[in-house]
Amino acid sequence: CNVYLMLFSFTTIMQQLMYSVKLSGRAVQSSVLEYYRADRAMDGIKHALGPASFCTHTNSETNPWWRLDLLDNYYTSTVIITNRADCCPERLDGAEIRIGNSLENNGNNNPICAMITSIPIGASHSYSCPDMEGRYVNIIVPGDRYLTLCEVEVYRGFPGMYLNTLINTRTYTL
């Protein structure tokens, strides 16, 4: 019987806690359906009663997008997306999370952090973006569709943060 003991560097754990800072900024989107503005994805309200309540919503269009301007250049560690709780969870299927400094094509040409395969109705999913740097965080859904986001959380990272965690982790067999 093998027993594994993992020890983490205290410094590494403290760095992870210090750097897990939620970033904010100004949100815009490709279009606005009724009153479902882009800033609703940054209001801290993940779920509320009513159709698409406190969520963003674009018109049905080709390649709808949502963008957060962090107002400065940051390394990003994690992006958490919350899907709507009343219907239509498949609307986020195939969406791309992009991070970078370019506003070419409204920021939708920046490097891809992750692709959303599926987020269940009302659920939140975390996407790791180690060592990605940029001012803009975009979410784009390719094709002719709507884009609805109920919450987007972006957390700050630092270069090599993920790698440092792996390096400072020790596994011992007792």
C-alpha positions in Angstrom: 0.0 0.0 0.0 1.5 3.3 -1.1 0.6 6.5 0.7 1.3 9.8 -1.1 2.0 13.0 0.7 2.1 16.2 -1.2 3.8 19.3 0.3 3.3 22.7 -1.2 5.6 25.6 -0.7 4.0 28.0 1.8 5.3 30.8 -0.4 3.6 29.4 -3.5 0.2 29.0 -1.6 0.4 32.6 -0.4 1.2 33.8 -3.9 -1.8 32.0 -5.2 -4.0 33.6 -2.6 -2.6 37.1 -3.1 -2.9 36.9 -6.9 -6.4 35.5 -7.1 -7.8 39.0 -7.6 -10.9 39.5 -9.5 -10.4 42.1 -12.3 -13.0 44.6 -13.5 -13.3 47.1 -16.3 -15.7 48.3 -19.0 -17.9 45.8 -20.9 -19.3 46.2 -24.4 -21.0 43.8 -26.8 -21.8 43.6 -30.5 -25.5 44.5 -30.0 -28.0 44.8 -27.2 -31.4 43.0 -27.2 -33.9 45.2 -25.3 -32.2 46.2 -22.0 -29.7 43.3 -21.6 -26.6 45.4 -21.6 -23.0 44.1 -21.5 -22.3 45.4 -18.0 -24.9 42.9 -16.6 -22.2 40.1 -16.9 -20.1 42.0 -14.4 -22.7 42.9 -11.8 -22.0 40.0 -9.4 -25.5 38.6 -9.8 -25.2 35.1 -11.2 -28.9 34.0 -11.1 -32.1 35.9 -10.7 -35.8 35.0 -11.5 -37.2 35.9 -14.8 -36.1 35.3 -18.4 -32.5 36.2 -18.9 -32.7 38.5 -15.8 -29.5 40.2 -15.0 -27.8 38.7 -18.0 -26.4 40.1 -21.2 -28.2 39.4 -24.5 -27.3 40.3 -28.1 -29.6 40.3 -31.0 -29.4 37.3 -33.3 -26.5 38.1 -35.5 -23.4 36.7 -37.2 -20.5 36.1 -34.7 -21.9 38.0 -31.7 -19.3 39.0 -29.1 -18.9 40.4 -25.6 -15.7 42.2 -24.5 -14.2 43.3 -21.2 -11.7 46.2 -21.3 -9.5 45.7 -18.2 -8.2 49.2 -18.7 -4.7 48.0 -18.4 -2.5 45.0 -19.4 -2.8 42.0 -17.1 -1.9 38.4 -17.0 -5.0 36.3 -16.6 -5.2 33.1 -14.6 -8.8 32.1 -14.8 -12.1 33.1 -16.5 -15.3 31.9 -15.0 -18.5 31.9 -17.2 -22.0 31.5 -15.8 -24.8 30.4 -18.2 -28.4 31.6 -18.0 -30.7 29.6 -15.7 -34.0 29.9 -17.5 -33.4 28.3 -20.9 -31.2 27.9 -23.9 -27.9 26.7 -22.4 -26.7 25.6 -25.8 -26.3 29.2 -26.9 -22.8 29.2 -25.4 -21.7 25.9 -27.1 -18.7 26.6 -29.2 -18.0 30.1 -27.8 -14.4 31.1 -27.7 -12.7 33.0 -24.8 -9.9 35.2 -26.3 -7.4 37.4 -24.5 -5.0 39.9 -25.9 -4.2 43.6 -26.7 -5.6 43.9 -30.2 -8.9 45.6 -31.1 -8.6 44.2 -34.6 -12.0 42.7 -35.5 -13.3 44.1 -32.2 -10.7 42.0 -30.3 -12.0 38.7 -31.7 -8.6 37.9 -33.4 -6.8 37.8 -30.1 -5.3 34.4 -29.0 -7.8 31.8 -27.7 -7.7 30.9 -24.0 -10.4 28.2 -24.3 -13.4 27.0 -26.2 -16.7 26.5 -24.3 -18.0 23.1 -25.3 -21.0 23.1 -23.0 -22.1 24.8 -19.7 -25.3 23.3 -18.2 -28.3 25.6 -17.6 -27.6 27.9 -14.7 -24.1 26.5 -14.1 -20.7 28.2 -13.9 -17.5 26.8 -15.5 -13.9 27.8 -14.9 -11.4 28.1 -17.7 -7.7 28.2 -17.0 -5.7 30.7 -19.0 -2.2 30.4 -17.6 0.3 33.1 -18.7 -2.2 34.7 -21.1 -1.6 38.5 -21.2 -3.8 41.3 -22.4 -6.1 44.2 -21.9 -9.1 42.7 -23.6 -11.1 39.6 -22.7 -13.6 38.6 -25.4 -16.2 35.9 -25.7 -17.4 35.3 -29.3 -19.9 32.7 -30.6 -19.1 31.8 -34.2 -22.1 31.6 -36.6 -25.6 33.2 -36.7 -26.7 33.2 -33.1 -27.5 35.0 -29.9 -25.0 35.5 -27.1 -26.2 35.5 -23.5 -23.9 35.7 -20.5 -25.1 35.8 -16.9 -21.7 36.4 -15.3 -18.1 36.7 -16.4 -15.4 36.6 -13.7 -11.8 37.3 -14.7 -9.0 36.6 -12.3 -5.5 38.0 -12.4 -2.4 35.8 -12.8 1.3 36.4 -13.1 3.8 35.0 -15.6 4.9 31.5 -14.6 2.3 31.3 -11.8 1.1 27.9 -13.0 4.5 26.6 -13.7 5.8 27.8 -10.3 3.0 25.9 -8.6 4.1 22.7 -10.4 7.7 23.2 -9.6 7.1 23.9 -5.9 4.9 20.9 -5.4 6.7 17.8 -4.0 5.3 14.3 -4.0 6.6 11.8 -1.5 5.9 8.1 -1.2 5.7 6.8 2.4 
